[in-house]
Amino acid sequence: MRRQPAHRSVLIFGGAGFIGSNWASYVLSNSDAPVHIYDNLSRPGSEHNLRWLQQQEAGMNRLRITIADVRDRVRVRQAVRSATEIYHFAAQVAVTTSLEDPRTDFEVNAGGTFNILEAARGMHTPPFLLFTSTNKVYGHIGNSRELRKVGVASAAHLVNESQPLDFYSPYGCSKGTADQYVHDYARIYGLPSVVFRMSCIAGPRQFGNEDQGWVAHFVYSAMQDNVISIYGDGTQVRDVLAVGDLVGGSSVQCRRRSR
Ligand SMILES: NC(=O)c1ccc[n+]([C@@H]2O[C@H](COP(=O)([O-])OP(=O)(O)OC[C@H]3O[C@@H](n4cnc5c(N)ncnc54)[C@H](O)[C@@H]3O)[C@@H](O)[C@H]2O)c1
């Protein structure tokens, strides 16, 4: 059995983003573990999340911040070296951007994840890794007409984990590649890991815009009396999960792994 390290050391790639900052806040409030955030602050608004976390942890001396890119494998290796748990949320997150610049999307999402896996593989005691993948790995997700036809209320009834993978969009391909690499590193190298294939997450600290984070974008737009454009035929269906519930799910996984 894998020996558990005596002390936790939590590394969060993309820790200044929406999900990452909520998770960092949870770890800071609910444990004594030191938290290392690694983020290049490319997401507009992420600097606000970082300031919020710094205020929250003021005086505790448990928050370390590295402003760097996941494509930088030397910096990634340095960060991973002292981690016992890694939460990987750093990504190019917009399908639209992936269509305009698929190469960068691939280098960040697939290449960045590969850098983290390689760094973790080289460690004497491999750290636990939680990776957030996407429902885009399941291809077509259904619309309200299809839901009505089969008499179910949620897209989760149409798409389940046994459905064959069918990567959709450059973003779906880059995240799906990363997802499969994580699975394979678990299988081949015994890296303890969990992959979440999430639909839409919503909640505080999300700087949603038209390209990504539609729930926040709709709310901000409505509050400012801005017009909301609905693309496609308007029948698309997405399940929404509150970020607090995702954080709860992450903490269950992390407790299971550290038993
Ligand atoms: N929010 C959702 O609805 C949702 C749904 C499915 C999957 N996901 C996945 O969850 C993860 C987190 O999403 P989020 O909503 O918190 O996004 P986010 O944009 O708020 O957070 C991502 C963070 O990663 C950082 N980042 C981006 N590129 C980087 C790079 N090259 N190097 C270092 N840092 C970089 C950004 O600055 C940002 O702080 C992503 O992997 C995303 O694909 C999110």
Ligand as a Chemical Component Dictionary entry (heavy atoms), coordinates in Angstrom:
data_LIG
# 
_chem_comp.id                   LIG 
_chem_comp.type                 NON-POLYMER 
_chem_comp.pdbx_formal_charge   0 
_chem_comp.three_letter_code    LIG 
# 
loop_
_chem_comp_atom.comp_id 
_chem_comp_atom.atom_id 
_chem_comp_atom.alt_atom_id 
_chem_comp_atom.type_symbol 
_chem_comp_atom.charge 
_chem_comp_atom.model_Cartn_x 
_chem_comp_atom.model_Cartn_y 
_chem_comp_atom.model_Cartn_z 
_chem_comp_atom.pdbx_ordinal 
LIG N1  N1  N 0  -16.539 26.475 -14.836 1  
LIG C1  C1  C 0  -17.124 25.500 -15.495 2  
LIG O1  O1  O 0  -18.328 25.522 -15.731 3  
LIG C2  C2  C 0  -16.316 24.288 -15.935 4  
LIG C3  C3  C 0  -16.984 23.218 -16.529 5  
LIG C4  C4  C 0  -16.249 22.097 -16.932 6  
LIG C5  C5  C 0  -14.892 22.059 -16.740 7  
LIG N2  N2  N 1  -14.256 23.129 -16.181 8  
LIG C6  C6  C 0  -12.796 23.046 -15.969 9  
LIG O2  O2  O 0  -12.518 23.418 -14.632 10 
LIG C7  C7  C 0  -11.249 24.091 -14.577 11 
LIG C8  C8  C 0  -11.386 25.428 -13.875 12 
LIG O3  O3  O 0  -12.351 26.221 -14.548 13 
LIG P1  P1  P 0  -12.778 27.664 -14.025 14 
LIG O4  O4  O 0  -14.187 27.861 -14.382 15 
LIG O5  O5  O -1 -12.344 27.831 -12.607 16 
LIG O6  O6  O 0  -11.909 28.595 -14.983 17 
LIG P2  P2  P 0  -11.110 29.942 -14.664 18 
LIG O7  O7  O 0  -10.770 30.547 -15.983 19 
LIG O8  O8  O 0  -11.873 30.782 -13.700 20 
LIG O9  O9  O 0  -9.806  29.405 -13.929 21 
LIG C9  C9  C 0  -8.682  28.909 -14.642 22 
LIG C10 C10 C 0  -7.433  29.524 -14.032 23 
LIG O10 O10 O 0  -6.305  29.011 -14.734 24 
LIG C11 C11 C 0  -5.402  30.080 -15.004 25 
LIG N3  N3  N 0  -4.662  29.734 -16.213 26 
LIG C12 C12 C 0  -5.103  29.728 -17.493 27 
LIG N4  N4  N 0  -4.125  29.377 -18.335 28 
LIG C13 C13 C 0  -3.017  29.143 -17.559 29 
LIG C14 C14 C 0  -1.686  28.758 -17.848 30 
LIG N5  N5  N 0  -1.286  28.555 -19.111 31 
LIG N6  N6  N 0  -0.818  28.612 -16.825 32 
LIG C15 C15 C 0  -1.216  28.845 -15.536 33 
LIG N7  N7  N 0  -2.459  29.221 -15.202 34 
LIG C16 C16 C 0  -3.356  29.366 -16.205 35 
LIG C17 C17 C 0  -6.286  31.320 -15.189 36 
LIG O11 O11 O 0  -5.594  32.531 -14.942 37 
LIG C18 C18 C 0  -7.398  31.064 -14.158 38 
LIG O12 O12 O 0  -7.081  31.642 -12.919 39 
LIG C19 C19 C 0  -10.762 24.184 -16.019 40 
LIG O13 O13 O 0  -9.873  23.105 -16.237 41 
LIG C20 C20 C 0  -12.010 23.986 -16.850 42 
LIG O14 O14 O 0  -11.715 23.383 -18.096 43 
LIG C21 C21 C 0  -14.931 24.231 -15.768 44 
# 
loop_
_chem_comp_bond.comp_id 
_chem_comp_bond.atom_id_1 
_chem_comp_bond.atom_id_2 
_chem_comp_bond.value_order 
_chem_comp_bond.pdbx_ordinal 
LIG N1  C1  SING 1  
LIG C1  O1  DOUB 2  
LIG C1  C2  SING 3  
LIG C2  C3  SING 4  
LIG C2  C21 DOUB 5  
LIG C3  C4  DOUB 6  
LIG C4  C5  SING 7  
LIG C5  N2  DOUB 8  
LIG N2  C6  SING 9  
LIG N2  C21 SING 10 
LIG C6  O2  SING 11 
LIG C6  C20 SING 12 
LIG O2  C7  SING 13 
LIG C7  C8  SING 14 
LIG C7  C19 SING 15 
LIG C8  O3  SING 16 
LIG O3  P1  SING 17 
LIG P1  O4  DOUB 18 
LIG P1  O5  SING 19 
LIG P1  O6  SING 20 
LIG O6  P2  SING 21 
LIG P2  O7  DOUB 22 
LIG P2  O8  SING 23 
LIG P2  O9  SING 24 
LIG O9  C9  SING 25 
LIG C9  C10 SING 26 
LIG C10 O10 SING 27 
LIG C10 C18 SING 28 
LIG O10 C11 SING 29 
LIG C11 N3  SING 30 
LIG C11 C17 SING 31 
LIG N3  C12 SING 32 
LIG N3  C16 SING 33 
LIG C12 N4  DOUB 34 
LIG N4  C13 SING 35 
LIG C13 C14 SING 36 
LIG C13 C16 DOUB 37 
LIG C14 N5  SING 38 
LIG C14 N6  DOUB 39 
LIG N6  C15 SING 40 
LIG C15 N7  DOUB 41 
LIG N7  C16 SING 42 
LIG C17 O11 SING 43 
LIG C17 C18 SING 44 
LIG C18 O12 SING 45 
LIG C19 O13 SING 46 
LIG C19 C20 SING 47 
LIG C20 O14 SING 48 
# 
